[in-house]
Amino acid sequence: MTPSPNDDPKTLVSTAWLAAHLKDPDLRVLDASWFLPDMARDAQAEYAAGHIPGARFFDIDEITDSRSALPHMAPAPEKFISRMRAMGIGDGHQVVVYDALGLFSAARVWWTFRLMGKTDIAVLDGGLPKWRAEGRELEDMPPMVRDRHMTTARQNHLVKDVTQVAHAAKLGEAEIIDARAAARFRGEAPEPRPGLRAGHIPGSKNVPFASLLNADATMKPPAELRAIFEAAHVDLTKPAITSCGSGVTAAVLSLALERIGHRNHALYDGSWAEWGMYDDLAVEKG
């Protein structure tokens, strides 16, 4: 298999692209596998059992803002720098991030790097399942790492807090796009986290993240992505705010928006884990 002409080391690369570049001296690979509690899977144990050669494990629940009670909120730049240097990742590296479900949690790490001003990062299209299905090499040894200097420049426009989202919802100045499954968006299915109300942010549109993916968990081509957003009545001429259950799969929407050339997008970091918790925030159903 040869690399695809659609490969873009700033958004999405194929397994063939990664295989061709795996031994590049300035390439770094991250395993960002993360599972919902009801999946009953251990991401770190699975990484230890087998991962793409040279991959480091990026712990979404640890590389976070530990001061927040909300799940895996974006870390402070200082913590991000510390964790990346410990993994031997720094300035000048091209990073490729993947996950064990295909395209699920890896986009969250892509977004986190971009939040820190690092744009030389791509998600592996189809992730570990596609890599495995193609019979490509795996290893079970952690890589040798050397500390590498890293600088960041936090891009505050890429993240929104609850006040900013409430303002946007009230004024209709941005399209709020929810990545959760349709039944959760409509308030017909319970939330996986206890204590949260059911429904969605008033005025938000529903584009389930899975609808943007093919059967093998690769992302659909840009023309199809654009059509899916438009079918959900998303006005792509307006700024976009992506949301989901806890800020993970919202990043799949962010990645898709970037792929179709929509640059004015931000992620609601607290997502439904925050909005669904407060009774003074309005909720819509249906």
GIVEN-V489204 format. One record per residue. N is the residue number from 1. RES is the residue in three letters. D_FIRST is the distance of its C-alpha to the first C-alpha in whole Angstrom. Layout:
n = {N N}
res = {RES RES}
d_first = {D_FIRST D_FIRST}
This chain:
n = {1 2 3 4 5 6 7 8 9 10 11 12 13 14 15 16 17 18 19 20 21 22 23 24 25 26 27 28 29 30 31 32 33 34 35 36 37 38 39 40 41 42 43 44 45 46 47 48 49 50 51 52 53 54 55 56 57 58 59 60 61 62 63 64 65 66 67 68 69 70 71 72 73 74 75 76 77 78 79 80 81 82 83 84 85 86 87 88 89 90 91 92 93 94 95 96 97 98 99 100 101 102 103 104 105 106 107 108 109 110 111 112 113 114 115 116 117 118 119 120 121 122 123 124 125 126 127 128 129 130 131 132 133 134 135 136 137 138 139 140 141 142 143 144 145 146 147 148 149 150 151 152 153 154 155 156 157 158 159 160 161 162 163 164 165 166 167 168 169 170 171 172 173 174 175 176 177 178 179 180 181 182 183 184 185 186 187 188 189 190 191 192 193 194 195 196 197 198 199 200 201 202 203 204 205 206 207 208 209 210 211 212 213 214 215 216 217 218 219 220 221 222 223 224 225 226 227 228 229 230 231 232 233 234 235 236 237 238 239 240 241 242 243 244 245 246 247 248 249 250 251 252 253 254 255 256 257 258 259 260 261 262 263 264 265 266 267 268 269 270 271 272 273 274 275 276 277 278 279 280 281 282 283 284 285 286}
res = {MET THR PRO SER PRO ASN ASP ASP PRO LYS THR LEU VAL SER THR ALA TRP LEU ALA ALA HIS LEU LYS ASP PRO ASP LEU ARG VAL LEU ASP ALA SER TRP PHE LEU PRO ASP MET ALA ARG ASP ALA GLN ALA GLU TYR ALA ALA GLY HIS ILE PRO GLY ALA ARG PHE PHE ASP ILE ASP GLU ILE THR ASP SER ARG SER ALA LEU PRO HIS MET ALA PRO ALA PRO GLU LYS PHE ILE SER ARG MET ARG ALA MET GLY ILE GLY ASP GLY HIS GLN VAL VAL VAL TYR ASP ALA LEU GLY LEU PHE SER ALA ALA ARG VAL TRP TRP THR PHE ARG LEU MET GLY LYS THR ASP ILE ALA VAL LEU ASP GLY GLY LEU PRO LYS TRP ARG ALA GLU GLY ARG GLU LEU GLU ASP MET PRO PRO MET VAL ARG ASP ARG HIS MET THR THR ALA ARG GLN ASN HIS LEU VAL LYS ASP VAL THR GLN VAL ALA HIS ALA ALA LYS LEU GLY GLU ALA GLU ILE ILE ASP ALA ARG ALA ALA ALA ARG PHE ARG GLY GLU ALA PRO GLU PRO ARG PRO GLY LEU ARG ALA GLY HIS ILE PRO GLY SER LYS ASN VAL PRO PHE ALA SER LEU LEU ASN ALA ASP ALA THR MET LYS PRO PRO ALA GLU LEU ARG ALA ILE PHE GLU ALA ALA HIS VAL ASP LEU THR LYS PRO ALA ILE THR SER CYS GLY SER GLY VAL THR ALA ALA VAL LEU SER LEU ALA LEU GLU ARG ILE GLY HIS ARG ASN HIS ALA LEU TYR ASP GLY SER TRP ALA GLU TRP GLY MET TYR ASP ASP LEU ALA VAL GLU LYS GLY}
d_first = {0 4 7 9 12 14 13 17 18 21 20 17 13 10 9 6 9 11 10 10 13 15 17 18 22 23 20 21 20 22 23 25 25 28 30 33 36 36 32 34 31 31 29 30 30 27 25 27 26 23 20 17 19 21 22 25 27 28 31 31 35 36 35 37 41 43 46 45 45 42 39 36 38 36 38 40 38 40 39 35 36 37 34 32 33 34 30 30 28 30 30 28 25 22 21 18 20 19 21 21 22 19 20 24 26 23 24 28 27 25 28 30 29 29 33 33 32 29 26 24 22 19 18 15 14 15 16 16 16 13 12 14 13 10 12 11 15 18 21 25 26 27 26 29 30 32 34 33 35 34 36 36 37 37 36 39 38 35 37 40 43 45 48 45 44 47 48 45 46 49 49 46 45 41 39 38 35 35 32 34 34 36 39 39 39 42 44 43 42 43 41 40 42 45 48 46 47 45 44 43 44 46 44 41 38 35 32 30 27 26 26 24 21 19 19 16 18 16 18 19 18 21 23 23 24 27 28 29 31 33 33 35 37 36 37 34 37 39 38 36 36 34 35 35 36 36 34 30 29 31 28 25 28 28 24 24 27 26 23 25 27 30 31 34 33 35 34 38 37 40 39 40 41 44 45 45 48 50 53 54 50 50 48 47 46 45}
